């Protein structure tokens, strides 16, 4: 008992500061929630915000105090009693509490301006102290002065409190053999607190997102936590496509807008260079839209594209709809496919915009344009939607709701990546039928996951292609089975005739680096279906970024959008077509048989590509084609940084 008492005495200062920090952050959050009460009420989020907030605050305080308390516990008695050590530890405790207080005091002003807790933009402002000080002095003098004064007062009290507590705790003298296991236990508890979960992924901001209101999604967080994540992302900053060399903004804009092949009058806002109005192919009552994004289903698994005979259902559907013979993914990860199909954004060497900080609000998606037109916009997924920040990105950019693994009451099958594709499609079908019956137009974004390593799916659904069951080929065949069952129900439903469907892969299962960019492994299936879609086989070269403008045209939406892709409904245009592909740090621009590959720090290289064969080096590089590839590659980085890939505010 004496050992435990001495041990507790040594860590009491940290426990007390932990409690004070938890109280400060919880009170601040309560104030913000009361301020944003209408939004919180609309999201029915009071309990969720406050309870999840305690979880985030605990992780934050474990991060700030956990390791420090363990190190202090390990110090020999003589060292712990030294004035310099006591001063250092008191300074750390006081600084930790003061930073928490100051950031929470700064939050209302920042949130009032940007609708979010302090983020990367907050950090970027610190680079410009003169402008920041001038802005605060002229527009937020009272708030800034109050934050500084209260922060100073909090720091002074925290310093005195920490000094007094540490002086008392230093009198405890547990033997090192007793301190060591307690310190190890403390480190383990701190690590668990920081992770805040026993799951395979630690807690992250996306896991806290649950609302279509971006402000509400930030309330469970605290401002130290959001800034810590922003700092981490900032440290990971890269130059984007400028690794291939820079160019003037105007030159990039001209190349991209010229490539869109629209008349000058189609571009309606010089502040958003690619914002353009396209006349839709269909002009009646707007139709529903369903996108089925198939995980890892490259052309090598698709029969009608010359792959293995694993997709009899998709092959049958391709014969009934508008099938693309040479559709190419923009990347090799799901977030890159989501980026292209949902937002029409071009690929870059950076992370996909789904995970980038500046695209977590006011970034264009199909969901946002359709939400403004009164559509229900829902993301359907069988796994955990916070993976790859999908949930946070979607809810902040147009989606009203997310249906994920926890929302399936009695799934028929659950694997490592969530419920099976059958469960996913059954739920989506039920929701579509319900909304159609209620007269509500809908946009459903359905993302499958069964065709993912370790390839888990229900038994006795398909005739296995090979043994054992859990193989990539068998999983692809099961994914096709689930798609076939969904479309069997959809075609017999009332909503079929009023809906446009797209089946498309996010990427191939793996891209083998046999070329600088292995184009064969970017070849994916794509089929547009619906009661109003006539069968057709499109042999043009098509990129994933062409699909979203094409779909909006088919469902009758004429809202101007910033997408640079082509509306493929114009069957006599865009010949022979072009595609762009990002393979790690290499970028490929394919136009007909000609391929330009850009590499960091290297001159452009040109190849000739024939499907099914390796690329062959061209005798020389076409300077105009190389320039086009370079400028097109730069667009994504430039548009992201300038905030150009968005819709105008409703008041514009």
TORLUMVO-161404 format. One record per residue (C-alpha): residue in three letters; x, y, z. Coordinates in steps of 0.02 Angstrom, whole numbers, plus 50000, padded with zeros to 5 digits. Example, Ala and Ser with C-alpha at 12.3 -4.5 7.8 and 13.67 -1.06 7.14 Angstrom:
# residues 2
ALA506154977550390/SER506844994750357/
END
This chain:
# residues 652
UNK500005000050000/UNK501445011850039/UNK502165009049865/UNK500505012649783/UNK500285028249889/UNK502015034649843/UNK501715030649660/UNK500065040049658/UNK500845054649748/UNK502165056049611/UNK500855056749471/UNK499535067049561/UNK500065083349474/UNK499785075349305/UNK498125067749356/UNK497535084449422/UNK498055093349262/UNK497185079549163/UNK495575083049257/UNK495745101849235/UNK496085099849050/UNK494585088349029/UNK493485101149118/UNK494135115649013/UNK493875106548848/UNK492155099948896/UNK491555117148952/UNK492215124948793/UNK491325111848689/UNK489715114448786/UNK489815132948748/UNK490085129648563/UNK488645117348561/UNK487495130048641/UNK488065142848513/UNK487725130648370/UNK486165123448452/UNK485075124548297/UNK486305114748192/UNK486575102048331/UNK484695099948351/UNK484475097348164/UNK485775083548171/UNK485045076348333/UNK486825076448395/UNK486865082948574/UNK487355066848660/UNK488495061348520/UNK489455077648517/UNK489685078548705/UNK490105060148735/UNK491255058348586/UNK492035074748638/UNK492595067048803/UNK493385053048703/UNK494355065248593/UNK494865075748744/UNK495495060348834/UNK496565055748684/UNK497245073548676/UNK497705074148860/UNK498505056948852/UNK499555063648709/UNK500085078948809/UNK500285071448982/UNK500455052548969/UNK502275050648918/UNK502815065549024/UNK502045057849180/UNK502885041149148/UNK504585049449123/UNK504375059549282/UNK503915043849379/UNK505515035349320/UNK506645049349382/UNK507675045349536/UNK507095054249693/UNK508595065749699/UNK508335071049519/UNK506455073449537/UNK506765085249684/UNK507995096049585/UNK507355113649554/UNK507755113049367/UNK506765096949343/UNK505305103749443/UNK505325119849341/UNK505395110349177/UNK503945098949222/UNK502935113549290/UNK503245123049129/UNK502655108249026/UNK501055106149127/UNK500705124849126/UNK501075126248940/UNK499945111448900/UNK498465118748993/UNK498795136248927/UNK498865130448746/UNK497215121148767/UNK496395136548843/UNK497065148748713/UNK496565137848565/UNK494815135548634/UNK494675154348661/UNK495215157248481/UNK493975144548414/UNK492365154848410/UNK493155168548305/UNK493895156148182/UNK492305145848175/UNK491265161348145/UNK492335165247993/UNK492605147847921/UNK491305136648004/UNK492645124748069/UNK493825122948214/UNK495595129548187/UNK496415119348049/UNK497825120747925/UNK497255137947872/UNK497485143548053/UNK499285137648047/UNK499605145547878/UNK499055162247944/UNK500445161548073/UNK501695163347930/UNK501025180947900/UNK501095189248072/UNK500945207048009/UNK499355203547912/UNK498645193048053/UNK498995206248185/UNK498245219548074/UNK496685209148043/UNK496445205248226/UNK496725223348277/UNK495475229948151/UNK494135216648155/UNK494315206048311/UNK495185217148436/UNK494055213148584/UNK494055194548553/UNK495935193848525/UNK496295204348679/UNK495125193748784/UNK495965177848725/UNK497695184548766/UNK497195190948937/UNK496255175248987/UNK497645164548915/UNK498935173949018/UNK497885172249175/UNK497645153649142/UNK499515151549115/UNK499945160449276/UNK498735150149380/UNK499285134049293/UNK501115138049328/UNK500815141349513/UNK499705126049531/UNK500935114549442/UNK502405120949543/UNK501515118149707/UNK500915100749659/UNK502625095349596/UNK503505101549751/UNK502345090949858/UNK502465075649745/UNK504365075849746/UNK504325070949930/UNK503695053649881/UNK505125041249863/UNK504555024449790/UNK505985012549747/UNK506465011349563/UNK505914993049557/UNK504154998849602/UNK504185013949487/UNK504675004049332/UNK503114992949315/UNK501985007549360/UNK502815018149225/UNK502605004149098/UNK500765002849144/UNK500575021649127/UNK501345021448953/UNK500185007448900/UNK498665016848965/UNK499235032748878/UNK499475023448714/UNK497755015748729/UNK497025032748768/UNK497845040648616/UNK497215026848502/UNK495525027748589/UNK495005010948518/UNK495454992648521/UNK495064991648335/UNK496334990048195/UNK496315008748159/UNK496615022348288/UNK495355036148314/UNK495425049948185/UNK494375065248138/UNK493465055648001/UNK492875043048131/UNK492035057348223/UNK491095063648069/UNK489255059348068/UNK488315074348001/UNK488105082947834/UNK488515099047926/UNK490385101747928/UNK490295112948081/UNK489375099748183/UNK490685086948132/UNK492045097548211/UNK491155099748379/UNK491655082648453/UNK493465087348419/UNK494485100248512/UNK495545113448432/UNK497215106348488/UNK496715089748409/UNK496205097648243/UNK497805108048237/UNK498875092848277/UNK498135083848128/UNK498335099248020/UNK500155100648071/UNK500435082448029/UNK499665085047857/UNK500675100747832/UNK502295091647871/UNK501795079147740/UNK501505092947611/UNK502235089847440/UNK502335100647284/UNK501045090047193/UNK501255089247005/UNK502595102647013/UNK503815088347034/UNK503695087746845/UNK504115106346829/UNK503065122046847/UNK502085132946727/UNK501115149246733/UNK499345148046800/UNK498615155746643/UNK499495143046533/UNK498805128446634/UNK497045135646633/UNK497075138246445/UNK497665120546412/UNK496315113046522/UNK494875123846459/UNK495415120946278/UNK495425102346314/UNK493625103146373/UNK493115107646193/UNK491705119246244/UNK491245136046165/UNK491915151546256/UNK490165156646312/UNK490005140246410/UNK491235146746541/UNK490275157946658/UNK491415163246802/UNK493205169546781/UNK493515166046966/UNK493175147546934/UNK494065144546768/UNK493275127646723/UNK491515131446786/UNK490485128446629/UNK488715125046575/UNK488435109946466/UNK486765106946378/UNK486115090146444/UNK485735075846328/UNK484065073546417/UNK482905088046457/UNK481395080146543/UNK481055077846728/UNK482745074646811/UNK483095056246839/UNK483815047146988/UNK485635042146987/UNK486495026747059/UNK488365023747047/UNK488995006447090/UNK490865007547124/UNK491624990247119/UNK493154987047224/UNK494714981347131/UNK493824974846975/UNK495054977446833/UNK494774972146653/UNK495824956646683/UNK494344949446781/UNK492984954746658/UNK492484942946519/UNK491834955346390/UNK493454965246405/UNK494524950146364/UNK494834945146544/UNK494464929246640/UNK492674922446631/UNK492214928646804/UNK490864941546766/UNK489404933646673/UNK488184946046750/UNK489184961646710/UNK489484954546535/UNK487604952446512/UNK487264969946577/UNK488594977046462/UNK487644970046313/UNK486064978446376/UNK486804995546413/UNK488095008246359/UNK489744999146384/UNK491475006946374/UNK492764996346288/UNK494275006746338/UNK493915015246503/UNK495425019046612/UNK495565022346799/UNK496535037546856/UNK497475028346993/UNK497755012647093/UNK496815016247255/UNK494985017547300/UNK495125035747352/UNK495815039847180/UNK494345031147097/UNK493145040247213/UNK494025056547173/UNK493775053946986/UNK492035046346979/UNK491225056947114/UNK492095073647088/UNK492795073046912/UNK494475078646981/UNK496095074646891/UNK497435064246977/UNK499025071147055/UNK500565063747139/UNK499835070047304/UNK498535061147407/UNK496805060347331/UNK495705075047380/UNK494645063447487/UNK496055064447615/UNK496745081747581/UNK496395095447710/UNK495865109447592/UNK494515098847510/UNK493575094347668/UNK492285107847635/UNK491605116847481/UNK492375104347359/UNK491345099247208/UNK490505082347207/UNK489015075347114/UNK488165074247283/UNK488305092947311/UNK487545097947144/UNK486135085347164/UNK485815089847346/UNK485525107647287/UNK484245100747166/UNK483275092347306/UNK483975074647291/UNK484265062747433/UNK486145059747430/UNK486735044347524/UNK488345034347528/UNK488085015547546/UNK489545005347611/UNK489744988547696/UNK491254993047801/UNK491805007147914/UNK491565023347820/UNK492915032847913/UNK494205022547818/UNK495215033947704/UNK494215048647774/UNK492735044347662/UNK491425048547792/UNK492145065447835/UNK492405070347653/UNK490685064547596/UNK489665072347735/UNK490555088847715/UNK490335089147526/UNK488535085747483/UNK488035069047558/UNK486575069647678/UNK486865052347750/UNK488025037447763/UNK487475019347783/UNK488925008747843/UNK489304992447934/UNK488494997148099/UNK486855001048011/UNK486524983147954/UNK485494975048091/UNK485604956848037/UNK486864954947896/UNK486944938347808/UNK488844938747811/UNK490184949647889/UNK492014948947844/UNK493574959047878/UNK492984973447768/UNK491194973447830/UNK489574965647773/UNK489454956547608/UNK489004964547443/UNK487324955647452/UNK486904964647614/UNK487514980947540/UNK486464979647382/UNK484924973347473/UNK484954988447587/UNK485245000447442/UNK483824992747343/UNK482634994547490/UNK483115012747511/UNK482915016647326/UNK481195008447320/UNK480655017847476/UNK481215034747410/UNK480435031847240/UNK478785027447321/UNK478895043547423/UNK479215053647265/UNK480975058747322/UNK482335059647188/UNK483905050947245/UNK485755049147213/UNK486495033247284/UNK488385030447288/UNK488625011847322/UNK490395005847358/UNK490684987047365/UNK492044978947470/UNK491904959947456/UNK493184959347316/UNK494584964547432/UNK495964954847515/UNK495704943347613/UNK494264939347493/UNK492914934247615/UNK491164931047550/UNK489694919447586/UNK489834901247537/UNK488694892247416/UNK488324907547310/UNK489404904147159/UNK490244889647073/UNK492034892647126/UNK493254896846989/UNK494664888647087/UNK495114881447256/UNK495164886947394/UNK493694898847408/UNK494624914147472/UNK495524919247313/UNK495524935147211/UNK494674926747063/UNK493294919047168/UNK492984935547256/UNK492824944347087/UNK491564931247033/UNK490584933547193/UNK490594952547170/UNK489854949746997/UNK488534938247071/UNK488004951647196/UNK487914964747057/UNK486834952946954/UNK485634950047099/UNK485474968647128/UNK485084972646948/UNK483844958346938/UNK482864966947076/UNK483154984447009/UNK482524980046835/UNK480924973246910/UNK480674988647019/UNK479645004246991/UNK481185015347003/UNK482105006946858/UNK481335017346719/UNK481715033746809/UNK483505029946856/UNK485215030246772/UNK486465017446838/UNK488345016646819/UNK489375001046858/UNK491215005346865/UNK492774999246953/UNK493785010547066/UNK495415002847002/UNK496194986246959/UNK496664974547100/UNK498504977747077/UNK499574986946953/UNK501164977846903/UNK502594989546866/UNK503124982046705/UNK503074999246623/UNK503345016646694/UNK501455016746698/UNK500674999346671/UNK499205005146567/UNK498444987746550/UNK498184987846739/UNK497215004146729/UNK495934996646609/UNK494274994446700/UNK492454990446658/UNK491135003746645/UNK489295001546598/UNK487885014246601/UNK486155006646618/UNK484355011746643/UNK482645011046567/UNK483095025146448/UNK484845019146397/UNK485025010746228/UNK486324996946205/UNK487965003446134/UNK489804998846133/UNK490915014146149/UNK492665011046081/UNK493385028246121/UNK494765030246250/UNK493865036346405/UNK494455042246576/UNK493535040246740/UNK493425059246748/UNK492265058846595/UNK490945048746686/UNK490215061846805/UNK489835075146672/UNK489115061546563/UNK487965055646702/UNK487345073146743/UNK486935075346559/UNK485965058946556/UNK484905063046708/UNK484475080346644/UNK485505091846757/UNK486105107846674/UNK486915115946827/UNK488635122946782/UNK490025112346856/UNK491935114046867/UNK492325096746798/UNK493565096246655/UNK492995079346587/UNK491985076546429/UNK490125073446410/UNK490235057246313/UNK488425058446254/UNK489125067746104/UNK489565051546016/UNK490395059445864/UNK491635069745966/UNK493165066646074/UNK493965054745950/UNK494995044445979/UNK494925050046160/UNK496195052646298/UNK496535046046472/UNK497645051046617/UNK498415039346745/UNK499405042146905/UNK500555027946954/UNK501455032847113/UNK502505047847058/UNK502325044346872/UNK500955052246767/UNK500375045746598/UNK499395055346468/UNK498725044046330/UNK497995050946169/UNK497635037446042/UNK499165026446033/UNK500325039946097/UNK500805040446280/UNK501805053746370/UNK502515048746539/UNK503075061846663/UNK504295057546802/UNK505015068246942/UNK506605076846890/UNK506605068646718/UNK506175074946544/UNK504545068546469/UNK504625051846381/UNK503495046246240/UNK502895028646202/UNK501725019546086/UNK500425008846169/UNK499394994446102/UNK498164986046222/UNK498854969646290/UNK500634973946244/UNK502044983146329/UNK502345001146284/UNK503705003946156/UNK504785019646159/UNK504395032146021/UNK505825038045910/UNK505615055845976/UNK504535066046092/UNK503155076746017/UNK503435093446106/UNK501615098946091/UNK500955082546161/UNK502235083246302/UNK501725101046343/UNK499895096146345/UNK500255081646463/UNK501265092846578/UNK499955106546588/UNK498545094046613/UNK499525085546751/UNK499745102346840/UNK497885106246839/UNK497415095646990/UNK498745103347101/UNK498335121047045/UNK496445119047058/UNK496605111347231/UNK497735125147298/UNK496695139247222/UNK495015132047274/UNK494395131547094/UNK493545114547096/UNK491935119847180/UNK490195126547148/UNK489865144847179/UNK489045148747345/UNK487155149347332/UNK487205168047358/UNK488415170847212/
END
